[in-house]
Amino acid sequence: MKTIHLSLVIACLLLLSGCTKDDDGQDANQNFNEVFGGKPYKGTAIGIRSQDGVENYTWNGEGRVALIEATADSVSIVFMADFGELGEMNFKVRGKYDHSTYRMDTTDPNIFFRITDEKITGAIDNAQQEMAFEGTMKREMTTMRMRVSFKEANGPFPKGSALDLTFDTHRTTDDNDNGEGCQMRLVPIWSPSGVTMGMVPDC
């Protein structure tokens, strides 16, 4: 099969608002960033392209999930799919957090990303694509399915095609590896306002 090179890097970098929620079984002295930040999650990433309901290409690679750029009440979460010579796909979102909840909300109800009670939900709808997110984030495991429906052609994705990108990642938290040894690298980021450059961890 012909090799397909990817240049798609998907992100949502928006102004955010936060909310509060009662603690859900975690240490009352730990906030969301302390529980889920630190050592990155690592595992697999699988991308499946389909058109007219028929799957016609599959990418298999390494998946990573990390919390970066933390402040006292906000943090970025980046989902990274590395398919080697075929390219990579990265999704980065920034949101507000409290003890148990993470939220990226906007004035547009069609654009949000939330982690509540360890459940991931989200949606982005714009002129180029429609995205939907679902998954689970736990202290030692993060899984997410991201479905992108392309309203306009983009690289290897024709107009009307879809991408299902799934992450299955894990980590152990019983050692001293807190992720601080990760190096940051600059990659292209595709946001609703166009392609920009952004930093993601390489670890």
HUHU-V651324 format. One record per residue. N is the residue number from 1. RES is the residue in three letters. SS is DSSP state (H for helix, E for strand, L for the rest). PSI is psi in degrees with one decimal (NA if undefined). OMEGA is omega in whole degrees, 0 to 359 (999 if undefined). Layout:
BEGIN
N;RES;SS;PSI;OMEGA, N;RES;SS;PSI;OMEGA
END
This chain:
BEGIN
1;MET;L;143.8;181, 2;LYS;L;136.2;178, 3;THR;L;134.0;179, 4;ILE;L;120.0;180, 5;HIS;L;139.8;183, 6;LEU;L;140.5;171, 7;SER;L;12.4;185, 8;LEU;L;121.1;174, 9;VAL;L;115.1;189, 10;ILE;E;137.1;179, 11;ALA;E;163.3;173, 12;CYS;E;109.3;183, 13;LEU;L;94.7;188, 14;LEU;L;159.0;172, 15;LEU;L;142.2;192, 16;LEU;L;160.6;173, 17;SER;L;152.7;184, 18;GLY;L;172.1;175, 19;CYS;L;175.1;181, 20;THR;L;158.1;179, 21;LYS;L;148.2;179, 22;ASP;L;149.1;179, 23;ASP;L;143.0;185, 24;ASP;L;66.9;170, 25;GLY;L;-6.0;178, 26;GLN;L;169.3;179, 27;ASP;L;125.0;183, 28;ALA;L;-20.0;181, 29;ASN;L;-3.0;181, 30;GLN;L;136.2;175, 31;ASN;L;-179.6;183, 32;PHE;H;-45.2;182, 33;ASN;H;-35.8;179, 34;GLU;H;-32.2;180, 35;VAL;H;-46.3;189, 36;PHE;H;-10.4;179, 37;GLY;L;-170.7;179, 38;GLY;L;-126.0;185, 39;LYS;L;127.4;180, 40;PRO;L;154.4;170, 41;TYR;E;140.8;179, 42;LYS;E;147.1;180, 43;GLY;E;-131.6;185, 44;THR;E;155.2;172, 45;ALA;E;135.3;179, 46;ILE;E;127.4;176, 47;GLY;E;130.5;180, 48;ILE;E;120.5;176, 49;ARG;E;139.2;177, 50;SER;E;156.1;176, 51;GLN;E;133.9;184, 52;ASP;L;35.7;177, 53;GLY;L;4.9;182, 54;VAL;E;125.9;177, 55;GLU;E;130.2;183, 56;ASN;E;1.8;173, 57;TYR;E;143.1;180, 58;THR;E;133.5;173, 59;TRP;E;135.5;176, 60;ASN;E;133.4;181, 61;GLY;E;-161.6;182, 62;GLU;E;135.4;176, 63;GLY;E;140.1;177, 64;ARG;E;148.0;178, 65;VAL;E;133.2;181, 66;ALA;E;149.5;171, 67;LEU;E;129.0;183, 68;ILE;E;168.1;173, 69;GLU;L;44.6;184, 70;ALA;L;142.3;167, 71;THR;L;-169.7;183, 72;ALA;L;-25.6;183, 73;ASP;L;6.1;178, 74;SER;E;157.0;182, 75;VAL;E;152.1;174, 76;SER;E;139.9;172, 77;ILE;E;130.5;180, 78;VAL;E;130.3;175, 79;PHE;E;119.9;188, 80;MET;E;123.7;177, 81;ALA;E;116.0;183, 82;ASP;E;114.2;180, 83;PHE;L;28.6;175, 84;GLY;H;-130.3;183, 85;GLU;H;-18.3;180, 86;LEU;H;-15.8;178, 87;GLY;L;-162.9;182, 88;GLU;E;159.4;174, 89;MET;E;126.0;181, 90;ASN;E;136.5;175, 91;PHE;E;125.9;182, 92;LYS;E;132.6;181, 93;VAL;E;145.9;179, 94;ARG;E;133.4;182, 95;GLY;E;170.9;176, 96;LYS;E;148.0;177, 97;TYR;E;158.5;168, 98;ASP;L;-142.7;184, 99;HIS;L;-33.6;186, 100;SER;L;-0.3;187, 101;THR;L;142.7;175, 102;TYR;E;131.6;184, 103;ARG;E;131.0;165, 104;MET;E;103.2;180, 105;ASP;E;151.2;177, 106;THR;L;176.4;176, 107;THR;L;-16.1;177, 108;ASP;L;116.7;182, 109;PRO;L;-12.7;178, 110;ASN;L;0.7;180, 111;ILE;L;107.9;178, 112;PHE;E;160.0;174, 113;PHE;E;124.3;186, 114;ARG;E;148.5;169, 115;ILE;E;109.9;183, 116;THR;E;130.0;183, 117;ASP;L;40.3;177, 118;GLU;L;8.2;179, 119;LYS;E;130.4;179, 120;ILE;E;129.2;172, 121;THR;E;153.2;178, 122;GLY;E;163.6;177, 123;ALA;E;144.1;172, 124;ILE;E;127.4;181, 125;ASP;E;115.7;178, 126;ASN;L;-169.7;186, 127;ALA;L;-23.8;185, 128;GLN;L;-38.4;185, 129;GLN;E;160.5;173, 130;GLU;E;130.4;183, 131;MET;E;144.1;175, 132;ALA;E;141.4;184, 133;PHE;E;139.1;172, 134;GLU;E;146.1;180, 135;GLY;E;-164.4;183, 136;THR;E;134.5;173, 137;MET;E;116.0;176, 138;LYS;E;171.9;184, 139;ARG;L;-37.6;184, 140;GLU;L;12.1;182, 141;MET;E;134.7;173, 142;THR;E;125.9;173, 143;THR;E;144.0;177, 144;MET;E;141.1;172, 145;ARG;E;127.0;181, 146;MET;E;119.1;179, 147;ARG;E;125.9;180, 148;VAL;E;122.0;175, 149;SER;E;121.2;188, 150;PHE;E;117.8;176, 151;LYS;L;-20.9;176, 152;GLU;L;153.3;179, 153;ALA;L;142.6;178, 154;ASN;E;104.9;178, 155;GLY;L;-123.3;182, 156;PRO;L;6.0;183, 157;PHE;E;103.1;179, 158;PRO;L;160.9;174, 159;LYS;L;133.0;181, 160;GLY;L;-7.6;178, 161;SER;L;172.5;180, 162;ALA;E;152.4;176, 163;LEU;E;126.4;170, 164;ASP;E;114.0;181, 165;LEU;E;118.0;183, 166;THR;E;140.4;177, 167;PHE;E;133.8;175, 168;ASP;E;99.5;189, 169;THR;E;154.3;182, 170;HIS;E;168.1;172, 171;ARG;L;162.6;170, 172;THR;L;143.6;183, 173;THR;L;20.6;182, 174;ASP;L;22.7;177, 175;ASP;L;-172.4;186, 176;ASN;L;8.3;180, 177;ASP;L;103.3;182, 178;ASN;L;8.6;178, 179;GLY;L;0.4;184, 180;GLU;L;-14.8;179, 181;GLY;L;-1.5;181, 182;CYS;L;139.0;174, 183;GLN;E;144.0;178, 184;MET;E;144.0;176, 185;ARG;E;154.0;184, 186;LEU;E;125.8;180, 187;VAL;E;159.2;175, 188;PRO;E;138.4;179, 189;ILE;E;126.5;178, 190;TRP;E;113.4;180, 191;SER;E;169.6;178, 192;PRO;L;-23.6;180, 193;SER;L;-0.4;179, 194;GLY;E;-176.8;183, 195;VAL;E;128.4;175, 196;THR;E;177.8;176, 197;MET;E;139.2;181, 198;GLY;E;161.6;182, 199;MET;E;135.4;173, 200;VAL;E;153.0;181, 201;PRO;E;144.7;177, 202;ASP;E;96.4;184, 203;CYS;L;NA;999
END
